[in-house]
Amino acid sequence: MITVEWTDPVFVMANWAPELVETANGEPLLARKGEFSVGIPAASLLEADPEYLIVAPCGFNLDRALREQAVLECYRFWRKLRAVREGKVAFADGNLFFNRSGMTVSRTAEIIAEVLHGVRFGSSDGERHWRWIEPRGSQAAAS
């Protein structure tokens, strides 16, 4: 799984995010615990070819994050990613849950578990704090 904290250029979320992915029984790709988030080349993302992607841009709530789908769909590599082809891309409220440590850190791990495994802890925050996205238009379905 890859968590993305910026879309242009693409930054993979590091810091505490890899630990949260592991807590949710996932395998963090392209990021290391305790390191800074870094921009990555398209080739690295394609090589990692994650099964799941969570896009939670730094400082953006869910509504604003969803607008970044158009940015990502402009990249030639985007439609080649397994997560995109299989409909396993979620957008989330980065500002509240992913981009800073604090009182919501345990809820962030729960959101990741829900994305990865369908596990719900209490009532789901899906649709309010995170959402699966659908590829747009017939061009998104092309390989």
N, CA, C and O of each residue as an XYZ file, in Angstrom:
572
protein
N       0.837     -1.166      0.000
C       0.000      0.000      0.000
C       0.881      1.227      0.000
O       1.958      1.241      0.597
N       0.413      2.244     -0.671
C       1.107      3.530     -0.690
C       0.121      4.605     -0.239
O      -1.022      4.655     -0.693
N       0.587      5.454      0.658
C      -0.168      6.633      1.038
C       0.517      7.835      0.394
O       1.734      7.995      0.482
N      -0.279      8.668     -0.248
C       0.229      9.816     -1.000
C      -0.192     11.089     -0.274
O      -1.359     11.258      0.079
N       0.780     11.990     -0.051
C       0.423     13.232      0.633
C       0.495     14.464     -0.260
O       0.169     15.568      0.176
N       0.916     14.282     -1.496
C       0.882     15.389     -2.452
C       0.819     14.805     -3.847
O       1.324     13.708     -4.085
N       0.196     15.537     -4.787
C      -0.041     14.974     -6.115
C       0.797     15.578     -7.236
O       0.952     14.949     -8.283
N       1.342     16.776     -7.049
C       2.128     17.391     -8.125
C       3.269     18.222     -7.547
O       3.112     19.405     -7.244
N       4.423     17.567     -7.403
C       4.769     16.182     -7.740
C       4.204     15.205     -6.700
O       3.766     15.606     -5.621
N       4.226     13.934     -7.049
C       3.715     12.913     -6.145
C       4.703     12.736     -4.989
O       5.884     12.459     -5.195
N       4.187     12.904     -3.775
C       4.953     12.668     -2.559
C       4.348     11.485     -1.832
O       3.139     11.439     -1.606
N       5.191     10.525     -1.463
C       4.766      9.392     -0.662
C       4.838      9.805      0.810
O       5.827     10.392      1.249
N       3.805      9.500      1.550
C       3.705      9.874      2.946
C       4.630      8.997      3.791
O       4.535      7.770      3.763
N       5.504      9.628      4.525
C       6.413      8.894      5.411
C       6.096      9.286      6.851
O       4.944      9.207      7.277
N       7.104      9.705      7.596
C       6.946     10.051      9.009
C       6.299      8.894      9.756
O       6.897      7.820      9.824
N       5.108      9.060     10.318
C       4.418      8.022     11.081
C       3.480      7.185     10.216
O       2.946      6.184     10.694
N       3.264      7.561      8.967
C       2.319      6.828      8.110
C       2.700      5.359      7.908
O       1.814      4.507      7.976
N       3.982      5.015      7.662
C       4.302      3.593      7.509
C       3.938      2.761      8.746
O       3.496      1.620      8.617
N       4.121      3.328      9.937
C       3.746      2.603     11.154
C       2.233      2.401     11.240
O       1.767      1.360     11.704
N       1.476      3.391     10.795
C       0.022      3.254     10.809
C      -0.440      2.190      9.820
O      -1.376      1.440     10.100
N       0.216      2.126      8.665
C      -0.106      1.089      7.678
C       0.196     -0.282      8.277
O      -0.607     -1.204      8.132
N       1.336     -0.431      8.944
C       1.675     -1.704      9.587
C       0.688     -2.047     10.698
O       0.302     -3.207     10.847
N       0.278     -1.055     11.475
C      -0.708     -1.268     12.537
C      -2.009     -1.815     11.962
O      -2.690     -2.618     12.600
N      -2.347     -1.377     10.758
C      -3.563     -1.842     10.081
C      -3.317     -3.134      9.306
O      -4.146     -3.540      8.492
N      -2.178     -3.780      9.558
C      -1.801     -5.035      8.909
C      -1.618     -4.885      7.401
O      -2.033     -5.737      6.616
N      -0.982     -3.773      7.020
C      -0.628     -3.545      5.629
C       0.884     -3.435      5.499
O       1.607     -3.353      6.492
N       1.341     -3.436      4.266
C       2.770     -3.296      3.985
C       3.017     -1.942      3.317
O       2.593     -1.719      2.183
N       3.708     -1.035      4.026
C       3.996      0.269      3.418
C       5.059      0.140      2.336
O       6.087     -0.505      2.539
N       4.808      0.750      1.201
C       5.754      0.723      0.091
C       6.318      2.120     -0.139
O       5.596      3.109     -0.007
N       7.580      2.210     -0.477
C       8.274      3.437     -0.872
C       8.413      4.483      0.231
O       8.784      5.620     -0.060
N       8.132      4.141      1.467
C       8.296      5.089      2.572
C       8.865      4.348      3.771
O       8.593      3.166      3.982
N       9.655      5.064      4.545
C      10.265      4.468      5.730
C       9.827      5.217      6.983
O       9.648      6.435      6.978
N       9.663      4.448      8.054
C       9.273      5.020      9.338
C      10.241      6.118      9.749
O      11.456      5.965      9.626
N       9.703      7.208     10.230
C      10.510      8.261     10.811
C      11.270      9.136      9.834
O      11.938     10.082     10.251
N      11.187      8.847      8.555
C      11.859      9.681      7.559
C      10.877     10.715      7.028
O       9.668     10.609      7.235
N      11.413     11.709      6.345
C      10.565     12.728      5.747
C       9.886     12.182      4.499
O      10.420     11.307      3.817
N       8.717     12.703      4.214
C       8.036     12.377      2.964
C       8.853     12.942      1.815
O       9.455     14.010      1.930
N       8.866     12.212      0.703
C       9.692     12.628     -0.436
C       8.922     12.497     -1.739
O       8.018     11.673     -1.876
N       9.313     13.344     -2.699
C       8.786     13.207     -4.050
C       9.378     11.957     -4.679
O      10.533     11.613     -4.431
N       8.585     11.286     -5.490
C       9.065     10.057     -6.119
C       8.876     10.139     -7.630
O       7.918     10.740     -8.115
N       9.804      9.524     -8.368
C       9.620      9.470     -9.820
C       8.538      8.457    -10.190
O       8.292      7.493     -9.464
N       7.909      8.693    -11.314
C       6.854      7.802    -11.795
C       7.347      6.361    -11.896
O       6.599      5.428    -11.601
N       8.595      6.173    -12.310
C       9.134      4.818    -12.461
C       9.104      4.062    -11.132
O       8.832      2.862    -11.116
N       9.376      4.738    -10.029
C       9.350      4.082     -8.715
C       7.934      3.657     -8.349
O       7.718      2.567     -7.819
N       6.982      4.520     -8.634
C       5.593      4.197     -8.340
C       5.119      3.028     -9.197
O       4.440      2.125     -8.707
N       5.476      3.049    -10.464
C       5.093      1.940    -11.351
C       5.737      0.631    -10.925
O       5.100     -0.421    -10.971
N       6.994      0.690    -10.511
C       7.689     -0.520    -10.082
C       7.053     -1.091     -8.806
O       6.895     -2.305     -8.676
N       6.695     -0.219     -7.882
C       6.055     -0.678     -6.644
C       4.664     -1.235     -6.928
O       4.232     -2.183     -6.272
N       3.962     -0.656     -7.898
C       2.641     -1.082     -8.347
C       1.738     -1.512     -7.184
O       1.374     -2.683     -7.081
N       1.381     -0.568     -6.316
C       0.638     -0.924     -5.107
C      -0.741     -1.495     -5.387
O      -1.406     -1.142     -6.361
N      -1.145     -2.389     -4.496
C      -2.495     -2.943     -4.586
C      -3.524     -1.917     -4.109
O      -4.650     -1.881     -4.605
N      -3.130     -1.087     -3.147
C      -4.004     -0.040     -2.609
C      -3.268      1.285     -2.584
O      -2.056      1.333     -2.377
N      -4.013      2.359     -2.796
C      -3.505      3.726     -2.665
C      -4.489      4.519     -1.815
O      -5.703      4.435     -2.000
N      -3.944      5.283     -0.886
C      -4.741      6.283     -0.190
C      -4.117      7.625     -0.519
O      -2.925      7.837     -0.296
N      -4.924      8.528     -1.048
C      -4.477      9.873     -1.403
C      -5.076     10.822     -0.376
O      -6.294     10.991     -0.306
N      -4.203     11.442      0.424
C      -4.635     12.347      1.493
C      -3.709     13.557      1.490
O      -2.832     13.662      2.347
N      -3.892     14.472      0.539
C      -2.977     15.605      0.405
C      -2.898     16.459      1.672
O      -3.891     16.706      2.356
N      -1.699     16.884      1.941
C      -1.389     17.666      3.126
C      -2.243     18.936      3.190
O      -2.244     19.750      2.266
N      -2.962     19.082      4.295
C      -3.760     20.278      4.531
C      -5.127     20.296      3.870
O      -5.866     21.269      4.020
N      -5.483     19.237      3.137
C      -6.753     19.222      2.415
C      -7.793     18.369      3.143
O      -7.488     17.271      3.608
N      -9.020     18.880      3.239
C     -10.118     18.050      3.724
C     -10.540     17.125      2.581
O      -9.976     17.193      1.489
N     -11.512     16.276      2.823
C     -11.900     15.302      1.801
C     -12.399     15.970      0.530
O     -11.994     15.577     -0.564
N     -13.258     16.958      0.642
C     -13.786     17.605     -0.564
C     -12.674     18.187     -1.415
O     -12.691     18.045     -2.638
N     -11.705     18.843     -0.785
C     -10.592     19.424     -1.546
C      -9.676     18.335     -2.087
O      -9.166     18.457     -3.200
N      -9.463     17.279     -1.321
C      -8.619     16.173     -1.776
C      -9.197     15.515     -3.028
O      -8.453     15.150     -3.937
N     -10.501     15.366     -3.076
C     -11.142     14.718     -4.231
C     -10.866     15.460     -5.535
O     -10.856     14.844     -6.601
N     -10.648     16.742     -5.469
C     -10.336     17.510     -6.686
C      -8.964     17.150     -7.255
O      -8.681     17.445     -8.417
N      -8.118     16.521     -6.454
C      -6.790     16.116     -6.923
C      -6.843     14.887     -7.830
O      -5.840     14.537     -8.452
N      -7.979     14.242     -7.910
C      -8.113     13.109     -8.833
C      -7.788     13.547    -10.252
O      -7.119     12.819    -10.985
N      -8.247     14.715    -10.645
C      -7.985     15.220    -11.995
C      -6.492     15.416    -12.233
O      -6.001     15.164    -13.334
N      -5.778     15.857    -11.223
C      -4.314     16.033    -11.341
C      -3.659     14.683    -11.587
O      -2.837     14.547    -12.494
N      -4.016     13.685    -10.787
C      -3.409     12.359    -10.925
C      -3.757     11.713    -12.260
O      -2.922     11.028    -12.850
N      -4.969     11.921    -12.739
C      -5.374     11.313    -14.007
C      -4.655     11.907    -15.209
O      -4.711     11.339    -16.300
N      -3.985     13.030    -15.033
C      -3.193     13.611    -16.125
C      -1.861     12.899    -16.314
O      -1.257     12.992    -17.382
N      -1.401     12.198    -15.303
C      -0.134     11.470    -15.421
C      -0.320     10.241    -16.306
O      -1.312      9.523    -16.179
N       0.621     10.008    -17.187
C       0.545      8.832    -18.068
C       0.586      7.528    -17.287
O      -0.029      6.544    -17.698
N       1.299      7.507    -16.168
C       1.445      6.281    -15.395
C       0.180      5.913    -14.611
O      -0.001      4.752    -14.245
N      -0.684      6.881    -14.352
C      -1.793      6.678    -13.421
C      -2.638      5.457    -13.755
O      -2.873      4.617    -12.886
N      -3.094      5.342    -14.983
C      -3.989      4.241    -15.359
C      -3.280      2.892    -15.415
O      -3.934      1.853    -15.503
N      -1.958      2.896    -15.366
C      -1.203      1.644    -15.381
C      -1.074      1.016    -13.999
O      -0.718     -0.157    -13.890
N      -1.356      1.768    -12.949
C      -1.210      1.261    -11.590
C      -2.299      0.243    -11.262
O      -3.473      0.450    -11.571
N      -1.896     -0.848    -10.637
C      -2.841     -1.908    -10.270
C      -3.987     -1.369     -9.410
O      -5.147     -1.717     -9.633
N      -3.668     -0.525     -8.432
C      -4.721      0.014     -7.554
C      -5.776      0.767     -8.350
O      -6.964      0.687     -8.037
N      -5.357      1.490     -9.369
C      -6.291      2.245    -10.203
C      -7.112      1.282    -11.052
O      -8.337      1.391    -11.116
N      -6.439      0.343    -11.700
C      -7.142     -0.621    -12.553
C      -8.171     -1.439    -11.779
O      -9.230     -1.775    -12.308
N      -7.853     -1.761    -10.513
C      -8.726     -2.617     -9.713
C      -9.689     -1.825     -8.822
O     -10.417     -2.417     -8.025
N      -9.701     -0.511     -8.948
C     -10.625      0.301     -8.157
C     -10.317      0.330     -6.682
O     -11.228      0.370     -5.855
N      -9.032      0.312     -6.338
C      -8.617      0.306     -4.933
C      -7.855      1.581     -4.578
O      -6.782      1.544     -3.976
N      -8.446      2.707     -4.970
C      -7.890      4.019     -4.638
C      -8.901      4.743     -3.774
O     -10.057      4.920     -4.157
N      -8.446      5.159     -2.602
C      -9.292      5.919     -1.685
C      -8.687      7.300     -1.496
O      -7.468      7.456     -1.419
N      -9.550      8.288     -1.424
C      -9.134      9.644     -1.074
C      -9.606      9.888      0.354
O     -10.672      9.420      0.755
N      -8.797     10.628      1.120
C      -9.116     10.834      2.532
C      -8.839     12.264      2.955
O      -8.146     13.018      2.272
N      -9.397     12.610      4.092
C      -9.177     13.904      4.724
C      -7.774     13.901      5.318
O      -7.563     13.427      6.434
N      -6.823     14.430      4.566
C      -5.442     14.469      5.029
C      -5.267     15.406      6.199
O      -4.519     15.106      7.129
N      -5.948     16.536      6.168
C      -5.798     17.546      7.208
C      -6.183     17.012      8.581
O      -5.478     17.264      9.558
N      -7.282     16.285      8.671
C      -7.766     15.795      9.955
C      -7.081     14.509     10.397
O      -6.847     14.317     11.590
N      -6.752     13.616      9.447
C      -6.305     12.288      9.841
C      -4.870     11.906      9.476
O      -4.216     11.220     10.261
N      -4.370     12.312      8.351
C      -3.120     11.728      7.866
C      -1.883     12.608      7.987
O      -0.778     12.074      8.080
N      -2.017     13.907      7.990
C      -0.857     14.776      7.837
C      -0.242     15.293      9.118
O       0.781     15.977      9.084
N      -0.838     14.981     10.227
C      -0.242     15.401     11.496
C      -0.584     14.376     12.563
O      -1.646     13.754     12.546
N       0.337     14.223     13.477
C       0.058     13.309     14.578
C      -0.813     14.046     15.594
O      -0.804     15.275     15.663
N      -1.543     13.297     16.358
C      -2.399     13.923     17.358
C      -3.508     12.991     17.789
O      -3.382     11.769     17.712
N      -4.571     13.572     18.234
C      -5.683     12.821     18.816
C      -6.370     11.875     17.820
O      -7.044     10.935     18.240
N      -6.213     12.101     16.534
C      -6.901     11.251     15.548
C      -6.023     10.119     15.014
O      -6.440      9.404     14.103
N      -4.824      9.940     15.557
C      -3.891      8.966     14.984
C      -4.453      7.537     15.037
O      -4.257      6.770     14.095
N      -5.146      7.171     16.120
C      -5.709      5.820     16.170
C      -6.843      5.677     15.151
O      -7.011      4.612     14.557
N      -7.614      6.736     14.951
C      -8.682      6.689     13.937
C      -8.089      6.563     12.543
O      -8.686      5.932     11.670
N      -6.920      7.156     12.324
C      -6.256      7.024     11.025
C      -5.922      5.565     10.747
O      -6.146      5.076      9.640
N      -5.382      4.861     11.752
C      -5.083      3.431     11.586
C      -6.359      2.649     11.295
O      -6.342      1.707     10.503
N      -7.458      3.029     11.926
C      -8.735      2.367     11.669
C      -9.220      2.613     10.242
O      -9.755      1.708      9.602
N      -9.037      3.829      9.745
C      -9.410      4.133      8.356
C      -8.589      3.273      7.398
O      -9.131      2.714      6.445
N      -7.292      3.168      7.647
C      -6.429      2.347      6.792
C      -6.893      0.892      6.826
O      -6.948      0.238      5.784
N      -7.229      0.378      8.016
C      -7.718     -1.003      8.126
C      -9.023     -1.185      7.366
O      -9.243     -2.223      6.743
N      -9.886     -0.181      7.416
C     -11.148     -0.271      6.679
C     -10.898     -0.308      5.176
O     -11.538     -1.075      4.456
N      -9.969      0.517      4.702
C      -9.623      0.527      3.283
C      -9.019     -0.817      2.870
O      -9.417     -1.400      1.862
N      -8.063     -1.301      3.651
C      -7.351     -2.528      3.289
C      -8.170     -3.804      3.469
O      -8.087     -4.719      2.651
N      -8.951     -3.862      4.525
C      -9.564     -5.132      4.908
C     -11.081     -5.086      5.067
O     -11.706     -6.113      5.333
N     -11.679     -3.902      4.905
C     -13.115     -3.785      5.102
C     -13.528     -3.860      6.563
O     -14.714     -3.986      6.870
N     -12.554     -3.784      7.466
C     -12.815     -3.851      8.903
C     -13.352     -2.507      9.366
O     -12.761     -1.465      9.085
N     -14.469     -2.533     10.074
C     -15.047     -1.289     10.608
C     -14.942     -1.285     12.124
O     -15.184     -2.294     12.787
N     -14.584     -0.148     12.645
C     -14.498      0.042     14.084
C     -15.605      1.013     14.468
O     -15.468      2.221     14.273
N     -16.688      0.499     15.005
C     -17.842      1.360     15.273
C     -18.502      1.705     13.954
O     -18.524      0.893     13.029
N     -19.035      2.904     13.869
C     -19.650      3.314     12.611
C     -18.568      3.796     11.649
O     -17.590      4.423     12.057
N     -18.755      3.501     10.397
C     -17.769      3.863      9.378
C     -17.788      5.362      9.119
O     -18.841      5.999      9.129
N     -16.592      5.915      8.886
C     -16.479      7.311      8.477
C     -16.396      7.427      6.964
O     -16.214      8.520      6.428
N     -16.531      6.282      6.267
C     -16.514      6.309      4.816
C     -17.563      7.292      4.314
O     -18.641      7.406      4.897
N     -17.258      7.985      3.261
C     -18.075      9.028      2.654
C     -17.941     10.364      3.377
O     -18.077     11.407      2.737
N     -17.683     10.376      4.669
C     -17.515     11.635      5.376
C     -16.052     12.039      5.478
O     -15.715     13.209      5.299
N     -15.167     11.059      5.770
C     -13.745     11.364      5.943
C     -12.854     10.670      4.919
O     -11.692     11.043      4.755
N     -13.385      9.668      4.231
C     -12.636      9.023      3.155
C     -13.646      8.419      2.175
O     -14.802      8.169      2.517
N     -13.171      8.195      0.953
C     -14.072      7.705     -0.089
C     -13.285      6.962     -1.166
O     -12.211      7.399     -1.580
N     -13.835      5.832     -1.612
C     -13.297      5.166     -2.800
C     -13.592      6.065     -3.988
O     -14.618      6.745     -4.009
N     -12.715      6.077     -4.969
C     -12.987      6.835     -6.190
C     -13.107      5.872     -7.354
O     -12.559      4.770     -7.340
N     -13.824      6.310     -8.338
C     -13.979      5.554     -9.577
C     -13.154      6.250    -10.656
O     -13.136      7.480    -10.719
N     -12.468      5.479    -11.508
C     -11.796      6.116    -12.635
C     -12.836      6.837    -13.485
O     -13.942      6.335    -13.687
N     -12.475      8.012    -13.977
C     -13.427      8.791    -14.770
C     -13.266      8.535    -16.254
O     -12.148      8.478    -16.765
N     -14.374      8.383    -16.938
C     -14.394      8.284    -18.397
C     -13.774      7.019    -18.928
O     -13.125      6.277    -18.191
N     -13.971      6.773    -20.202
C     -13.448      5.559    -20.833
C     -11.930      5.579    -20.917
O     -11.303      4.521    -20.965
N     -11.327      6.770    -20.936
C      -9.868      6.819    -20.992
C      -9.255      6.243    -19.735
O      -8.152      5.699    -19.794
N      -9.933      6.341    -18.590
C      -9.405      5.802    -17.337
C      -9.372      4.296    -17.356
O      -8.544      3.687    -16.678
N     -10.258      3.678    -18.122
C     -10.299      2.217    -18.189
C      -9.249      1.665    -19.160
O      -8.942      0.473    -19.123
N      -8.711      2.499    -20.007
C      -7.712      2.030    -20.971
C      -6.394      1.740    -20.277
O      -6.064      2.378    -19.277
N      -5.651      0.796    -20.791
C      -4.356      0.473    -20.173
C      -3.278      1.271    -20.828
O      -2.110      1.151    -20.458
